Amino acid sequence: MKKLMTVTAATILAAFTSVALAASGEELFKQHCSVCHPDGGNIIKPNRTLHKKALAKEGIKDSKGIVKIMRNPEAGMTKFDAKTISDKDAKAIADYILKTFK
């Protein structure tokens, strides 16, 4: 005879809480970047904003360019290595920046 498994609310809750939900690019930006880059600005170097024209002046046209800066920034910016922000999350942040700060 087969045993009948009893599924409890606690079992279901444990299954859901063990699965990490991916944060959005916006959430990740707010968590890691917004302190120095409020509204796409730059409190350290005001002429180096995250707005499309400013990025273009630096030759940054896509998410790869933004991630490259995150991984190897100039003096004054925190370095975000892959241990701190995964490649997937770094791309989500970069995509959010490109979509948001025109």
N, C-alpha and C positions, 0 to 999 in steps of 0.2 A: 504494500500500500504506500502511496506517495505521501510525503509529509506536506502539510499545508503551511505556507509561510505567512506569518502575520506581519503586515506592514503597519508600522505605527507612525504617527505624526513626527515623532522624534527622528525616526529613520529617514523619512523624507526630508526633513529640515537639515539633517546632517549631510545628506547628499547634495542639497542645494548650496549649503555654505562651504562645502569643500571645493566647489567650482568657482574659480575666481572670475569675476566679471571684468571684461576689458574696459578700461577708462577711455573716454573720448579724448580726442585731441584737445578740445577746449578745457576739459578737466585737467589734463596733464599740463597744459600751458599754464593754467591758473596755479597749479601746484608747484611747478618748477621754474617758471619764467616771468610771471606777471609782476613779481616784486620789483624787478629791474626794468621790465618792459610793459608798464601799464598802458593799456590801449594801444599797444604796438610802438610805444615810444622807447626811450632809452635814458634812464636817469644817470648813468655813468658817462655816456658819450651821446649827448642830445642829437648830434648830426648823424648818428648811426642807428636809425630806427628800423623797425620791421615792416615799414610800408613799402609797397611795390617799387616805387621810384628809387628809394634809398637802396633797396636790395639790388635793383638792376645796376645802379652805379657801381656796386661792388662786384658785379658779374654773377650775382646769384639770381637764377631764373627758375629754379625748380627745388623740390624737396631735398634732393641730394646735396645741393649747395648749402642749404640751411643745416642739414645734419652734419655736414663736414665742419661747419663753424662750431656747432654744438660739441663735436668730438675734439676739435683742436682750435679753441678760440684764441683771440688776441688777449693781451694783458688787460685785466679789468673785468673779464667775464669768467664765470665759473665753468670749469670743464665738466661736461656730462659724458662720462664713458659708458660703455655698454652695460656695465654692472649697475650703474645708477639709473640709466634710462635705456631700456632694450631698443634694438634697432626698429622693431615694430612700433614702439611707443614714440621714438624719436621721429619716425616718418609721420605718425599721426599728428604730432605737434607741428611739424613742418607744413603738412597739408593744411592744418588749421590756420597757421600764420598766412599762408598764401591765399587762402579763401577769405580771410577776415580783414586783414589790414591792407587795404587798397591804396 
